Amino acid sequence: MAVPPQARRPVVLCIDDERPVLNALTRLLRREPYELVTTDDPEAALDRVRAGGVHLVVADYRMPGISGTSLLQVVKASSPNTVRIMLTGYPKDGWIQAAEANGLMRVWAKPWDDEYIKRLIRAELDLPETESP
């Protein structure tokens, strides 16, 4: 039986060319109340966004072939309501600061705080906070 659209979980897509980063995000977010999709292929990520149904994208800043900033610009043009977050070890880079100031995206700095990331994604997706164990 098909799941009614209103019951479907939001989709979070993470793109990073470093497999250990994707593995860490998968471990961190696997129990969250949304579908987590990861890829190290920016073109596959853009195809998924263009197909629709992606609610939030997390992109690494420095990837071969396309910068995270450029990728998130394409996401904004293709899917304006999709939340865009840049994951970077260079949060003070002028391009990143300008893009964030102009509403292109939000920024996470590497290394990240696990609980902050969970809260940020839930807040951006308008999901309830996790309960303390």
Backbone as XML, in Angstrom:
<?xml version="1.0"?>
<chain id="A" units="angstrom">
  <residue number="1" name="MET">
    <atom name="N" x="0.839" y="-1.178" z="0.000"/>
    <atom name="CA" x="0.000" y="0.000" z="0.000"/>
    <atom name="C" x="0.881" y="1.237" z="0.000"/>
  </residue>
  <residue number="2" name="ALA">
    <atom name="N" x="0.561" y="2.204" z="-0.828"/>
    <atom name="CA" x="1.360" y="3.431" z="-0.932"/>
    <atom name="C" x="1.154" y="4.298" z="0.303"/>
  </residue>
  <residue number="3" name="VAL">
    <atom name="N" x="2.215" y="4.946" z="0.706"/>
    <atom name="CA" x="2.145" y="5.866" z="1.832"/>
    <atom name="C" x="1.561" y="7.178" z="1.340"/>
  </residue>
  <residue number="4" name="PRO">
    <atom name="N" x="0.525" y="7.699" z="2.012"/>
    <atom name="CA" x="-0.021" y="8.990" z="1.587"/>
    <atom name="C" x="1.045" y="10.068" z="1.629"/>
  </residue>
  <residue number="5" name="PRO">
    <atom name="N" x="1.026" y="11.037" z="0.679"/>
    <atom name="CA" x="2.070" y="12.061" z="0.624"/>
    <atom name="C" x="2.280" y="12.787" z="1.945"/>
  </residue>
  <residue number="6" name="GLN">
    <atom name="N" x="1.211" y="13.077" z="2.682"/>
    <atom name="CA" x="1.370" y="13.810" z="3.929"/>
    <atom name="C" x="2.106" y="12.982" z="4.991"/>
  </residue>
  <residue number="7" name="ALA">
    <atom name="N" x="2.155" y="11.642" z="4.826"/>
    <atom name="CA" x="2.825" y="10.789" z="5.801"/>
    <atom name="C" x="4.294" y="10.531" z="5.438"/>
  </residue>
  <residue number="8" name="ARG">
    <atom name="N" x="4.694" y="10.924" z="4.263"/>
    <atom name="CA" x="6.087" y="10.695" z="3.851"/>
    <atom name="C" x="7.033" y="11.548" z="4.674"/>
  </residue>
  <residue number="9" name="ARG">
    <atom name="N" x="8.182" y="10.973" z="4.935"/>
    <atom name="CA" x="9.191" y="11.708" z="5.686"/>
    <atom name="C" x="9.918" y="12.669" z="4.759"/>
  </residue>
  <residue number="10" name="PRO">
    <atom name="N" x="10.350" y="13.815" z="5.302"/>
    <atom name="CA" x="11.150" y="14.727" z="4.493"/>
    <atom name="C" x="12.440" y="14.041" z="4.033"/>
  </residue>
  <residue number="11" name="VAL">
    <atom name="N" x="13.002" y="14.531" z="2.943"/>
    <atom name="CA" x="14.241" y="13.978" z="2.394"/>
    <atom name="C" x="15.373" y="14.975" z="2.614"/>
  </residue>
  <residue number="12" name="VAL">
    <atom name="N" x="16.461" y="14.484" z="3.220"/>
    <atom name="CA" x="17.684" y="15.265" z="3.421"/>
    <atom name="C" x="18.763" y="14.623" z="2.563"/>
  </residue>
  <residue number="13" name="LEU">
    <atom name="N" x="19.385" y="15.424" z="1.704"/>
    <atom name="CA" x="20.415" y="14.954" z="0.779"/>
    <atom name="C" x="21.754" y="15.568" z="1.156"/>
  </residue>
  <residue number="14" name="CYS">
    <atom name="N" x="22.765" y="14.724" z="1.400"/>
    <atom name="CA" x="24.111" y="15.188" z="1.748"/>
    <atom name="C" x="25.075" y="14.834" z="0.627"/>
  </residue>
  <residue number="15" name="ILE">
    <atom name="N" x="25.848" y="15.833" z="0.178"/>
    <atom name="CA" x="26.832" y="15.638" z="-0.883"/>
    <atom name="C" x="28.200" y="16.022" z="-0.356"/>
  </residue>
  <residue number="16" name="ASP">
    <atom name="N" x="29.149" y="15.095" z="-0.431"/>
    <atom name="CA" x="30.527" y="15.367" z="-0.032"/>
    <atom name="C" x="31.416" y="14.396" z="-0.786"/>
  </residue>
  <residue number="17" name="ASP">
    <atom name="N" x="32.564" y="14.862" z="-1.262"/>
    <atom name="CA" x="33.460" y="13.987" z="-2.012"/>
    <atom name="C" x="34.297" y="13.093" z="-1.103"/>
  </residue>
  <residue number="18" name="GLU">
    <atom name="N" x="34.210" y="13.310" z="0.202"/>
    <atom name="CA" x="34.968" y="12.487" z="1.150"/>
    <atom name="C" x="34.038" y="11.459" z="1.793"/>
  </residue>
  <residue number="19" name="ARG">
    <atom name="N" x="34.250" y="10.199" z="1.460"/>
    <atom name="CA" x="33.413" y="9.119" z="1.982"/>
    <atom name="C" x="33.400" y="9.082" z="3.518"/>
  </residue>
  <residue number="20" name="PRO">
    <atom name="N" x="34.516" y="9.329" z="4.228"/>
    <atom name="CA" x="34.448" y="9.328" z="5.696"/>
    <atom name="C" x="33.486" y="10.386" z="6.262"/>
  </residue>
  <residue number="21" name="VAL">
    <atom name="N" x="33.374" y="11.530" z="5.594"/>
    <atom name="CA" x="32.431" y="12.560" z="6.043"/>
    <atom name="C" x="31.002" y="12.057" z="5.853"/>
  </residue>
  <residue number="22" name="LEU">
    <atom name="N" x="30.710" y="11.460" z="4.699"/>
    <atom name="CA" x="29.378" y="10.917" z="4.460"/>
    <atom name="C" x="29.046" y="9.800" z="5.455"/>
  </residue>
  <residue number="23" name="ASN">
    <atom name="N" x="30.033" y="8.969" z="5.753"/>
    <atom name="CA" x="29.812" y="7.896" z="6.723"/>
    <atom name="C" x="29.508" y="8.461" z="8.106"/>
  </residue>
  <residue number="24" name="ALA">
    <atom name="N" x="30.223" y="9.511" z="8.496"/>
    <atom name="CA" x="29.985" y="10.140" z="9.801"/>
    <atom name="C" x="28.585" y="10.751" z="9.855"/>
  </residue>
  <residue number="25" name="LEU">
    <atom name="N" x="28.177" y="11.430" z="8.783"/>
    <atom name="CA" x="26.834" y="12.009" z="8.744"/>
    <atom name="C" x="25.768" y="10.915" z="8.771"/>
  </residue>
  <residue number="26" name="THR">
    <atom name="N" x="26.008" y="9.823" z="8.082"/>
    <atom name="CA" x="25.059" y="8.710" z="8.084"/>
    <atom name="C" x="24.895" y="8.150" z="9.492"/>
  </residue>
  <residue number="27" name="ARG">
    <atom name="N" x="26.010" y="7.929" z="10.189"/>
    <atom name="CA" x="25.934" y="7.422" z="11.567"/>
    <atom name="C" x="25.187" y="8.405" z="12.464"/>
  </residue>
  <residue number="28" name="LEU">
    <atom name="N" x="25.467" y="9.680" z="12.302"/>
    <atom name="CA" x="24.861" y="10.707" z="13.137"/>
    <atom name="C" x="23.362" y="10.850" z="12.897"/>
  </residue>
  <residue number="29" name="LEU">
    <atom name="N" x="22.935" y="10.789" z="11.646"/>
    <atom name="CA" x="21.566" y="11.152" z="11.289"/>
    <atom name="C" x="20.651" y="9.968" z="10.984"/>
  </residue>
  <residue number="30" name="ARG">
    <atom name="N" x="21.141" y="8.761" z="11.073"/>
    <atom name="CA" x="20.355" y="7.602" z="10.641"/>
    <atom name="C" x="19.078" y="7.370" z="11.439"/>
  </residue>
  <residue number="31" name="ARG">
    <atom name="N" x="19.013" y="7.845" z="12.661"/>
    <atom name="CA" x="17.802" y="7.637" z="13.476"/>
    <atom name="C" x="16.893" y="8.866" z="13.505"/>
  </residue>
  <residue number="32" name="GLU">
    <atom name="N" x="17.195" y="9.840" z="12.693"/>
    <atom name="CA" x="16.397" y="11.065" z="12.659"/>
    <atom name="C" x="15.104" y="10.822" z="11.870"/>
  </residue>
  <residue number="33" name="PRO">
    <atom name="N" x="14.077" y="11.658" z="12.078"/>
    <atom name="CA" x="12.763" y="11.417" z="11.463"/>
    <atom name="C" x="12.641" y="11.926" z="10.027"/>
  </residue>
  <residue number="34" name="TYR">
    <atom name="N" x="13.653" y="11.650" z="9.219"/>
    <atom name="CA" x="13.617" y="12.006" z="7.810"/>
    <atom name="C" x="14.431" y="10.989" z="7.049"/>
  </residue>
  <residue number="35" name="GLU">
    <atom name="N" x="14.211" y="10.934" z="5.753"/>
    <atom name="CA" x="14.981" y="10.034" z="4.899"/>
    <atom name="C" x="16.317" y="10.699" z="4.597"/>
  </residue>
  <residue number="36" name="LEU">
    <atom name="N" x="17.391" y="10.008" z="4.852"/>
    <atom name="CA" x="18.730" y="10.527" z="4.586"/>
    <atom name="C" x="19.290" y="9.866" z="3.337"/>
  </residue>
  <residue number="37" name="VAL">
    <atom name="N" x="19.713" y="10.695" z="2.380"/>
    <atom name="CA" x="20.324" y="10.227" z="1.147"/>
    <atom name="C" x="21.706" y="10.853" z="1.078"/>
  </residue>
  <residue number="38" name="THR">
    <atom name="N" x="22.729" y="10.050" z="0.807"/>
    <atom name="CA" x="24.081" y="10.582" z="0.692"/>
    <atom name="C" x="24.673" y="10.193" z="-0.654"/>
  </residue>
  <residue number="39" name="THR">
    <atom name="N" x="25.551" y="11.063" z="-1.151"/>
    <atom name="CA" x="26.252" y="10.769" z="-2.400"/>
    <atom name="C" x="27.554" y="11.555" z="-2.444"/>
  </residue>
  <residue number="40" name="ASP">
    <atom name="N" x="28.520" y="11.005" z="-3.161"/>
    <atom name="CA" x="29.760" y="11.734" z="-3.404"/>
    <atom name="C" x="29.783" y="12.272" z="-4.841"/>
  </residue>
  <residue number="41" name="ASP">
    <atom name="N" x="28.657" y="12.164" z="-5.532"/>
    <atom name="CA" x="28.545" y="12.580" z="-6.927"/>
    <atom name="C" x="27.629" y="13.802" z="-7.050"/>
  </residue>
  <residue number="42" name="PRO">
    <atom name="N" x="28.188" y="14.997" z="-7.258"/>
    <atom name="CA" x="27.362" y="16.203" z="-7.359"/>
    <atom name="C" x="26.302" y="16.140" z="-8.457"/>
  </residue>
  <residue number="43" name="GLU">
    <atom name="N" x="26.614" y="15.532" z="-9.585"/>
    <atom name="CA" x="25.621" y="15.431" z="-10.668"/>
    <atom name="C" x="24.442" y="14.557" z="-10.262"/>
  </residue>
  <residue number="44" name="ALA">
    <atom name="N" x="24.722" y="13.451" z="-9.577"/>
    <atom name="CA" x="23.638" y="12.589" z="-9.088"/>
    <atom name="C" x="22.785" y="13.352" z="-8.079"/>
  </residue>
  <residue number="45" name="ALA">
    <atom name="N" x="23.424" y="14.165" z="-7.254"/>
    <atom name="CA" x="22.685" y="14.971" z="-6.283"/>
    <atom name="C" x="21.769" y="15.961" z="-6.989"/>
  </residue>
  <residue number="46" name="LEU">
    <atom name="N" x="22.289" y="16.632" z="-7.992"/>
    <atom name="CA" x="21.477" y="17.604" z="-8.725"/>
    <atom name="C" x="20.323" y="16.920" z="-9.457"/>
  </residue>
  <residue number="47" name="ASP">
    <atom name="N" x="20.569" y="15.737" z="-10.009"/>
    <atom name="CA" x="19.495" y="14.986" z="-10.658"/>
    <atom name="C" x="18.392" y="14.676" z="-9.651"/>
  </residue>
  <residue number="48" name="ARG">
    <atom name="N" x="18.788" y="14.282" z="-8.440"/>
    <atom name="CA" x="17.798" y="13.957" z="-7.396"/>
    <atom name="C" x="16.985" y="15.205" z="-7.025"/>
  </residue>
  <residue number="49" name="VAL">
    <atom name="N" x="17.654" y="16.345" z="-6.896"/>
    <atom name="CA" x="16.947" y="17.591" z="-6.565"/>
    <atom name="C" x="15.983" y="17.960" z="-7.685"/>
  </residue>
  <residue number="50" name="ARG">
    <atom name="N" x="16.442" y="17.875" z="-8.921"/>
    <atom name="CA" x="15.595" y="18.231" z="-10.071"/>
    <atom name="C" x="14.375" y="17.319" z="-10.184"/>
  </residue>
  <residue number="51" name="ALA">
    <atom name="N" x="14.507" y="16.077" z="-9.727"/>
    <atom name="CA" x="13.391" y="15.136" z="-9.771"/>
    <atom name="C" x="12.308" y="15.506" z="-8.754"/>
  </residue>
  <residue number="52" name="GLY">
    <atom name="N" x="12.673" y="16.330" z="-7.776"/>
    <atom name="CA" x="11.707" y="16.796" z="-6.787"/>
    <atom name="C" x="11.723" y="15.989" z="-5.501"/>
  </residue>
  <residue number="53" name="GLY">
    <atom name="N" x="11.122" y="16.575" z="-4.483"/>
    <atom name="CA" x="10.955" y="15.870" z="-3.221"/>
    <atom name="C" x="12.113" y="15.967" z="-2.250"/>
  </residue>
  <residue number="54" name="VAL">
    <atom name="N" x="13.142" y="16.760" z="-2.551"/>
    <atom name="CA" x="14.249" y="16.945" z="-1.614"/>
    <atom name="C" x="13.957" y="18.213" z="-0.810"/>
  </residue>
  <residue number="55" name="HIS">
    <atom name="N" x="13.936" y="18.065" z="0.499"/>
    <atom name="CA" x="13.572" y="19.175" z="1.374"/>
    <atom name="C" x="14.768" y="19.975" z="1.865"/>
  </residue>
  <residue number="56" name="LEU">
    <atom name="N" x="15.918" y="19.303" z="2.012"/>
    <atom name="CA" x="17.113" y="19.972" z="2.543"/>
    <atom name="C" x="18.343" y="19.345" z="1.914"/>
  </residue>
  <residue number="57" name="VAL">
    <atom name="N" x="19.282" y="20.205" z="1.498"/>
    <atom name="CA" x="20.537" y="19.744" z="0.905"/>
    <atom name="C" x="21.696" y="20.257" z="1.743"/>
  </residue>
  <residue number="58" name="VAL">
    <atom name="N" x="22.616" y="19.356" z="2.064"/>
    <atom name="CA" x="23.870" y="19.705" z="2.719"/>
    <atom name="C" x="24.969" y="19.411" z="1.707"/>
  </residue>
  <residue number="59" name="ALA">
    <atom name="N" x="25.760" y="20.438" z="1.359"/>
    <atom name="CA" x="26.816" y="20.252" z="0.355"/>
    <atom name="C" x="28.158" y="20.690" z="0.915"/>
  </residue>
  <residue number="60" name="ASP">
    <atom name="N" x="29.171" y="19.913" z="0.615"/>
    <atom name="CA" x="30.539" y="20.282" z="0.965"/>
    <atom name="C" x="30.955" y="21.476" z="0.113"/>
  </residue>
  <residue number="61" name="TYR">
    <atom name="N" x="31.792" y="22.323" z="0.664"/>
    <atom name="CA" x="32.243" y="23.520" z="-0.042"/>
    <atom name="C" x="33.224" y="23.196" z="-1.159"/>
  </residue>
  <residue number="62" name="ARG">
    <atom name="N" x="34.218" y="22.395" z="-0.858"/>
    <atom name="CA" x="35.254" y="22.082" z="-1.842"/>
    <atom name="C" x="35.121" y="20.658" z="-2.333"/>
  </residue>
  <residue number="63" name="MET">
    <atom name="N" x="34.695" y="20.537" z="-3.591"/>
    <atom name="CA" x="34.567" y="19.234" z="-4.245"/>
    <atom name="C" x="35.174" y="19.352" z="-5.636"/>
  </residue>
  <residue number="64" name="PRO">
    <atom name="N" x="35.701" y="18.255" z="-6.162"/>
    <atom name="CA" x="36.220" y="18.310" z="-7.525"/>
    <atom name="C" x="35.087" y="18.499" z="-8.531"/>
  </residue>
  <residue number="65" name="GLY">
    <atom name="N" x="35.306" y="19.350" z="-9.505"/>
    <atom name="CA" x="34.332" y="19.534" z="-10.575"/>
    <atom name="C" x="33.342" y="20.658" z="-10.350"/>
  </residue>
  <residue number="66" name="ILE">
    <atom name="N" x="32.890" y="20.851" z="-9.120"/>
    <atom name="CA" x="31.924" y="21.911" z="-8.831"/>
    <atom name="C" x="32.074" y="22.307" z="-7.363"/>
  </residue>
  <residue number="67" name="SER">
    <atom name="N" x="32.012" y="23.579" z="-7.112"/>
    <atom name="CA" x="32.085" y="24.029" z="-5.714"/>
    <atom name="C" x="30.709" y="23.843" z="-5.074"/>
  </residue>
  <residue number="68" name="GLY">
    <atom name="N" x="30.712" y="23.723" z="-3.771"/>
    <atom name="CA" x="29.449" y="23.631" z="-3.062"/>
    <atom name="C" x="28.591" y="24.863" z="-3.276"/>
  </residue>
  <residue number="69" name="THR">
    <atom name="N" x="29.223" y="26.030" z="-3.376"/>
    <atom name="CA" x="28.477" y="27.264" z="-3.618"/>
    <atom name="C" x="27.748" y="27.192" z="-4.954"/>
  </residue>
  <residue number="70" name="SER">
    <atom name="N" x="28.448" y="26.762" z="-5.992"/>
    <atom name="CA" x="27.815" y="26.634" z="-7.310"/>
    <atom name="C" x="26.709" y="25.598" z="-7.286"/>
  </residue>
  <residue number="71" name="LEU">
    <atom name="N" x="26.952" y="24.473" z="-6.630"/>
    <atom name="CA" x="25.942" y="23.430" z="-6.542"/>
    <atom name="C" x="24.688" y="23.963" z="-5.848"/>
  </residue>
  <residue number="72" name="LEU">
    <atom name="N" x="24.859" y="24.697" z="-4.760"/>
    <atom name="CA" x="23.700" y="25.217" z="-4.033"/>
    <atom name="C" x="22.978" y="26.313" z="-4.821"/>
  </residue>
  <residue number="73" name="GLN">
    <atom name="N" x="23.692" y="27.018" z="-5.690"/>
    <atom name="CA" x="23.022" y="27.980" z="-6.569"/>
    <atom name="C" x="22.097" y="27.252" z="-7.543"/>
  </residue>
  <residue number="74" name="VAL">
    <atom name="N" x="22.558" y="26.121" z="-8.077"/>
    <atom name="CA" x="21.731" y="25.324" z="-8.981"/>
    <atom name="C" x="20.534" y="24.758" z="-8.217"/>
  </residue>
  <residue number="75" name="VAL">
    <atom name="N" x="20.760" y="24.303" z="-6.986"/>
    <atom name="CA" x="19.655" y="23.797" z="-6.166"/>
    <atom name="C" x="18.617" y="24.897" z="-5.969"/>
  </residue>
  <residue number="76" name="LYS">
    <atom name="N" x="19.067" y="26.104" z="-5.655"/>
    <atom name="CA" x="18.131" y="27.218" z="-5.429"/>
    <atom name="C" x="17.322" y="27.505" z="-6.694"/>
  </residue>
  <residue number="77" name="ALA">
    <atom name="N" x="17.975" y="27.481" z="-7.848"/>
    <atom name="CA" x="17.273" y="27.746" z="-9.111"/>
    <atom name="C" x="16.298" y="26.614" z="-9.460"/>
  </residue>
  <residue number="78" name="SER">
    <atom name="N" x="16.688" y="25.384" z="-9.167"/>
    <atom name="CA" x="15.861" y="24.218" z="-9.521"/>
    <atom name="C" x="14.736" y="23.964" z="-8.527"/>
  </residue>
  <residue number="79" name="SER">
    <atom name="N" x="15.006" y="24.275" z="-7.264"/>
    <atom name="CA" x="14.065" y="23.940" z="-6.195"/>
    <atom name="C" x="14.144" y="25.025" z="-5.120"/>
  </residue>
  <residue number="80" name="PRO">
    <atom name="N" x="13.538" y="26.186" z="-5.367"/>
    <atom name="CA" x="13.698" y="27.341" z="-4.478"/>
    <atom name="C" x="13.300" y="27.112" z="-3.021"/>
  </residue>
  <residue number="81" name="ASN">
    <atom name="N" x="12.411" y="26.163" z="-2.758"/>
    <atom name="CA" x="11.980" y="25.919" z="-1.385"/>
    <atom name="C" x="12.863" y="24.940" z="-0.626"/>
  </residue>
  <residue number="82" name="THR">
    <atom name="N" x="13.824" y="24.342" z="-1.319"/>
    <atom name="CA" x="14.731" y="23.406" z="-0.656"/>
    <atom name="C" x="15.721" y="24.192" z="0.200"/>
  </residue>
  <residue number="83" name="VAL">
    <atom name="N" x="15.850" y="23.785" z="1.461"/>
    <atom name="CA" x="16.800" y="24.416" z="2.377"/>
    <atom name="C" x="18.203" y="24.024" z="1.945"/>
  </residue>
  <residue number="84" name="ARG">
    <atom name="N" x="19.120" y="24.982" z="1.956"/>
    <atom name="CA" x="20.483" y="24.762" z="1.500"/>
    <atom name="C" x="21.468" y="25.050" z="2.634"/>
  </residue>
  <residue number="85" name="ILE">
    <atom name="N" x="22.334" y="24.073" z="2.918"/>
    <atom name="CA" x="23.332" y="24.218" z="3.980"/>
    <atom name="C" x="24.703" y="23.848" z="3.415"/>
  </residue>
  <residue number="86" name="MET">
    <atom name="N" x="25.694" y="24.714" z="3.659"/>
    <atom name="CA" x="27.074" y="24.471" z="3.231"/>
    <atom name="C" x="27.847" y="23.867" z="4.402"/>
  </residue>
  <residue number="87" name="LEU">
    <atom name="N" x="28.561" y="22.797" z="4.139"/>
    <atom name="CA" x="29.435" y="22.151" z="5.111"/>
    <atom name="C" x="30.861" y="22.485" z="4.711"/>
  </residue>
  <residue number="88" name="THR">
    <atom name="N" x="31.592" y="23.170" z="5.585"/>
    <atom name="CA" x="32.914" y="23.634" z="5.180"/>
    <atom name="C" x="33.914" y="23.696" z="6.326"/>
  </residue>
  <residue number="89" name="GLY">
    <atom name="N" x="35.143" y="23.487" z="5.977"/>
    <atom name="CA" x="36.248" y="23.714" z="6.898"/>
    <atom name="C" x="36.781" y="25.126" z="6.765"/>
  </residue>
  <residue number="90" name="TYR">
    <atom name="N" x="36.140" y="25.934" z="5.905"/>
    <atom name="CA" x="36.600" y="27.295" z="5.614"/>
    <atom name="C" x="35.461" y="28.304" z="5.804"/>
  </residue>
  <residue number="91" name="PRO">
    <atom name="N" x="34.861" y="28.385" z="7.011"/>
    <atom name="CA" x="33.682" y="29.237" z="7.194"/>
    <atom name="C" x="33.955" y="30.734" z="7.049"/>
  </residue>
  <residue number="92" name="LYS">
    <atom name="N" x="35.199" y="31.142" z="7.080"/>
    <atom name="CA" x="35.513" y="32.569" z="6.963"/>
    <atom name="C" x="35.809" y="32.995" z="5.528"/>
  </residue>
  <residue number="93" name="ASP">
    <atom name="N" x="35.727" y="32.052" z="4.583"/>
    <atom name="CA" x="35.958" y="32.365" z="3.175"/>
    <atom name="C" x="34.948" y="33.427" z="2.732"/>
  </residue>
  <residue number="94" name="GLY">
    <atom name="N" x="35.405" y="34.421" z="2.003"/>
    <atom name="CA" x="34.554" y="35.526" z="1.576"/>
    <atom name="C" x="33.355" y="35.101" z="0.761"/>
  </residue>
  <residue number="95" name="TRP">
    <atom name="N" x="33.523" y="34.112" z="-0.125"/>
    <atom name="CA" x="32.399" y="33.621" z="-0.935"/>
    <atom name="C" x="31.312" y="33.040" z="-0.050"/>
  </residue>
  <residue number="96" name="ILE">
    <atom name="N" x="31.716" y="32.293" z="0.951"/>
    <atom name="CA" x="30.752" y="31.650" z="1.836"/>
    <atom name="C" x="30.000" y="32.696" z="2.649"/>
  </residue>
  <residue number="97" name="GLN">
    <atom name="N" x="30.732" y="33.653" z="3.192"/>
    <atom name="CA" x="30.092" y="34.700" z="3.982"/>
    <atom name="C" x="29.109" y="35.508" z="3.136"/>
  </residue>
  <residue number="98" name="ALA">
    <atom name="N" x="29.485" y="35.831" z="1.904"/>
    <atom name="CA" x="28.591" y="36.587" z="1.016"/>
    <atom name="C" x="27.356" y="35.766" z="0.659"/>
  </residue>
  <residue number="99" name="ALA">
    <atom name="N" x="27.546" y="34.495" z="0.369"/>
    <atom name="CA" x="26.419" y="33.633" z="0.010"/>
    <atom name="C" x="25.449" y="33.489" z="1.180"/>
  </residue>
  <residue number="100" name="GLU">
    <atom name="N" x="25.980" y="33.345" z="2.368"/>
    <atom name="CA" x="25.110" y="33.224" z="3.542"/>
    <atom name="C" x="24.370" y="34.540" z="3.784"/>
  </residue>
  <residue number="101" name="ALA">
    <atom name="N" x="25.073" y="35.657" z="3.667"/>
    <atom name="CA" x="24.459" y="36.969" z="3.878"/>
    <atom name="C" x="23.342" y="37.242" z="2.862"/>
  </residue>
  <residue number="102" name="ASN">
    <atom name="N" x="23.479" y="36.695" z="1.649"/>
    <atom name="CA" x="22.478" y="36.913" z="0.605"/>
    <atom name="C" x="21.380" y="35.845" z="0.589"/>
  </residue>
  <residue number="103" name="GLY">
    <atom name="N" x="21.341" y="35.006" z="1.614"/>
    <atom name="CA" x="20.270" y="34.028" z="1.730"/>
    <atom name="C" x="20.421" y="32.799" z="0.856"/>
  </residue>
  <residue number="104" name="LEU">
    <atom name="N" x="21.597" y="32.604" z="0.261"/>
    <atom name="CA" x="21.796" y="31.413" z="-0.564"/>
    <atom name="C" x="21.764" y="30.151" z="0.293"/>
  </residue>
  <residue number="105" name="MET">
    <atom name="N" x="22.271" y="30.261" z="1.528"/>
    <atom name="CA" x="22.422" y="29.050" z="2.333"/>
    <atom name="C" x="22.714" y="29.397" z="3.778"/>
  </residue>
  <residue number="106" name="ARG">
    <atom name="N" x="22.750" y="28.353" z="4.582"/>
    <atom name="CA" x="23.275" y="28.415" z="5.947"/>
    <atom name="C" x="24.618" y="27.710" z="5.915"/>
  </residue>
  <residue number="107" name="VAL">
    <atom name="N" x="25.420" y="27.895" z="6.948"/>
    <atom name="CA" x="26.767" y="27.320" z="6.950"/>
    <atom name="C" x="26.999" y="26.504" z="8.220"/>
  </residue>
  <residue number="108" name="TRP">
    <atom name="N" x="27.560" y="25.284" z="8.048"/>
    <atom name="CA" x="28.072" y="24.480" z="9.156"/>
    <atom name="C" x="29.568" y="24.464" z="9.009"/>
  </residue>
  <residue number="109" name="ALA">
    <atom name="N" x="30.270" y="24.634" z="10.085"/>
    <atom name="CA" x="31.731" y="24.545" z="10.057"/>
    <atom name="C" x="32.173" y="23.137" z="10.449"/>
  </residue>
  <residue number="110" name="LYS">
    <atom name="N" x="33.220" y="22.675" z="9.797"/>
    <atom name="CA" x="33.889" y="21.427" z="10.196"/>
    <atom name="C" x="34.995" y="21.800" z="11.175"/>
  </residue>
  <residue number="111" name="PRO">
    <atom name="N" x="35.253" y="21.063" z="12.201"/>
    <atom name="CA" x="34.433" y="19.953" z="12.674"/>
    <atom name="C" x="33.128" y="20.479" z="13.258"/>
  </residue>
  <residue number="112" name="TRP">
    <atom name="N" x="32.114" y="19.652" z="13.260"/>
    <atom name="CA" x="30.792" y="20.100" z="13.676"/>
    <atom name="C" x="30.428" y="19.554" z="15.051"/>
  </residue>
  <residue number="113" name="ASP">
    <atom name="N" x="29.405" y="20.148" z="15.618"/>
    <atom name="CA" x="28.813" y="19.702" z="16.873"/>
    <atom name="C" x="27.595" y="18.842" z="16.518"/>
  </residue>
  <residue number="114" name="ASP">
    <atom name="N" x="27.624" y="17.575" z="16.895"/>
    <atom name="CA" x="26.569" y="16.635" z="16.505"/>
    <atom name="C" x="25.172" y="17.106" z="16.893"/>
  </residue>
  <residue number="115" name="GLU">
    <atom name="N" x="24.993" y="17.504" z="18.129"/>
    <atom name="CA" x="23.656" y="17.901" z="18.589"/>
    <atom name="C" x="23.186" y="19.170" z="17.889"/>
  </residue>
  <residue number="116" name="TYR">
    <atom name="N" x="24.099" y="20.085" z="17.601"/>
    <atom name="CA" x="23.723" y="21.303" z="16.878"/>
    <atom name="C" x="23.191" y="20.946" z="15.482"/>
  </residue>
  <residue number="117" name="ILE">
    <atom name="N" x="23.867" y="20.032" z="14.802"/>
    <atom name="CA" x="23.441" y="19.642" z="13.460"/>
    <atom name="C" x="22.037" y="19.028" z="13.507"/>
  </residue>
  <residue number="118" name="LYS">
    <atom name="N" x="21.805" y="18.145" z="14.451"/>
    <atom name="CA" x="20.478" y="17.542" z="14.565"/>
    <atom name="C" x="19.413" y="18.601" z="14.810"/>
  </residue>
  <residue number="119" name="ARG">
    <atom name="N" x="19.697" y="19.523" z="15.735"/>
    <atom name="CA" x="18.724" y="20.585" z="16.030"/>
    <atom name="C" x="18.495" y="21.486" z="14.824"/>
  </residue>
  <residue number="120" name="LEU">
    <atom name="N" x="19.577" y="21.842" z="14.123"/>
    <atom name="CA" x="19.462" y="22.723" z="12.958"/>
    <atom name="C" x="18.594" y="22.088" z="11.870"/>
  </residue>
  <residue number="121" name="ILE">
    <atom name="N" x="18.862" y="20.841" z="11.536"/>
    <atom name="CA" x="18.082" y="20.180" z="10.484"/>
    <atom name="C" x="16.624" y="20.076" z="10.906"/>
  </residue>
  <residue number="122" name="ARG">
    <atom name="N" x="16.377" y="19.658" z="12.137"/>
    <atom name="CA" x="14.989" y="19.554" z="12.606"/>
    <atom name="C" x="14.291" y="20.909" z="12.552"/>
  </residue>
  <residue number="123" name="ALA">
    <atom name="N" x="14.987" y="21.954" z="12.960"/>
    <atom name="CA" x="14.387" y="23.295" z="12.930"/>
    <atom name="C" x="14.093" y="23.717" z="11.501"/>
  </residue>
  <residue number="124" name="GLU">
    <atom name="N" x="15.019" y="23.490" z="10.590"/>
    <atom name="CA" x="14.817" y="23.880" z="9.192"/>
    <atom name="C" x="13.675" y="23.101" z="8.545"/>
  </residue>
  <residue number="125" name="LEU">
    <atom name="N" x="13.459" y="21.863" z="8.993"/>
    <atom name="CA" x="12.381" y="21.038" z="8.447"/>
    <atom name="C" x="11.089" y="21.169" z="9.258"/>
  </residue>
  <residue number="126" name="ASP">
    <atom name="N" x="11.123" y="21.997" z="10.288"/>
    <atom name="CA" x="9.971" y="22.213" z="11.165"/>
    <atom name="C" x="9.524" y="20.905" z="11.816"/>
  </residue>
  <residue number="127" name="LEU">
    <atom name="N" x="10.508" y="20.146" z="12.324"/>
    <atom name="CA" x="10.249" y="18.894" z="13.031"/>
    <atom name="C" x="10.476" y="19.124" z="14.517"/>
  </residue>
  <residue number="128" name="PRO">
    <atom name="N" x="9.823" y="18.341" z="15.373"/>
    <atom name="CA" x="10.020" y="18.517" z="16.818"/>
    <atom name="C" x="11.451" y="18.166" z="17.247"/>
  </residue>
  <residue number="129" name="GLU">
    <atom name="N" x="11.861" y="18.806" z="18.323"/>
    <atom name="CA" x="13.179" y="18.516" z="18.914"/>
    <atom name="C" x="13.225" y="17.057" z="19.388"/>
  </residue>
  <residue number="130" name="THR">
    <atom name="N" x="14.429" y="16.505" z="19.453"/>
    <atom name="CA" x="14.574" y="15.166" z="19.995"/>
    <atom name="C" x="14.342" y="15.222" z="21.492"/>
  </residue>
  <residue number="131" name="GLU">
    <atom name="N" x="13.854" y="14.110" z="22.027"/>
    <atom name="CA" x="13.657" y="14.032" z="23.466"/>
    <atom name="C" x="14.931" y="13.539" z="24.108"/>
  </residue>
  <residue number="132" name="SER">
    <atom name="N" x="15.236" y="14.065" z="25.274"/>
    <atom name="CA" x="16.429" y="13.617" z="26.011"/>
    <atom name="C" x="16.205" y="12.214" z="26.550"/>
  </residue>
  <residue number="133" name="PRO">
    <atom name="N" x="17.250" y="11.379" z="26.494"/>
    <atom name="CA" x="17.090" y="10.000" z="26.994"/>
    <atom name="C" x="16.919" y="9.967" z="28.487"/>
  </residue>
</chain>
